[in-house]
Amino acid sequence: MPSVLCLSGLDPSGHSGISADMRALNFLGVRCFPVITVLTVQNEKSFSEMQPVPTEMLQKQLDAILETATPDAVKIGALGSSDIAALVAGFFEDRGIPIVLDPVFVSSTGFNLVDDEMIEIYKHDLFPLARILTPNVQEAERIAGIQVKNIDHGRLACQMIYDLGPKYVLLKGGHLEKNRGTDLFYDGNDFTVLESEEIDVKARGTGCAFSSLIAGCISFGLGPLEAAKRAKTDMARVLTLSARNNSAVLQFQEPPKIKKGGW
């Protein structure tokens, strides 16, 4: 069974972070090695507090996994502190495992998860390790230092971010084009536009799930662009199902029809 090591935060409401990662990988039939980086206090309405896991505990989690297994890919989400970011960069520097890096800078409810020191560690130590870097528009603006208001701005941001070291950049463009869910994939030479119908959902954790789907596809041996395309298609189906059922949590498959008192 293909496997992905996921480093991410714990969302007690079950919407985002490691919960979304595990559901996405389970959907693909991929084993997930979940490693918690930061504990959070959040729900559908607010994000009030976070507590990074002690670095010694994080190191022990990673060592325990790599002692008996070699994941086919790594997905890195929220890290929680500069110390954790530096530890993760050092741990994976020479391991040769393909990394999908989702630089989670701000929660969907607006809570800032990084400071300037941490962003510099991302840029100098983590970005060069990434097989695919998957910022959203707001994260791309913060990394590149420019505004991203349209598709041309997105292309420029991708080029600027690519120069920081990742092998590929996938800009989760969201609403860069009206009524379309538009993402930009950049390989250092060419751009590929990945589009889907705009689907309005109230569920959170979409970015976490999307990057985990990409990592899961890579664990099967798909190339970066092929993995991004497949993940985009799967994500559109997930969003369609979630919207149809008016679900506050991403739904990767139809729930079983269980009635109170029996089947």
Secondary structure, 3 states (H helix, E strand, C coil): CCEEEEEEEECCCCCCEHHHHHHHHHHHCCEEEEEEEEEEEECCCCEEEEEECCHHHHHHHHHHHHHHCCCCEEEECCCCCHHHHHHHHHHHCCCCCCEEECCCCECCCCCECCCHHHHHHHHHHHHHHCCEECCEHHHHHHHHCCCCCCHHHHHHHHHHHHCCCCCEEEEECCCCECCEEEEEEECCCCEEEEEEECCCCCCECHHHHHHHHHHHHHHCCCCHHHHHHHHHHHHHHHHHHHHHCCCCECCCCCCCCCECCEC
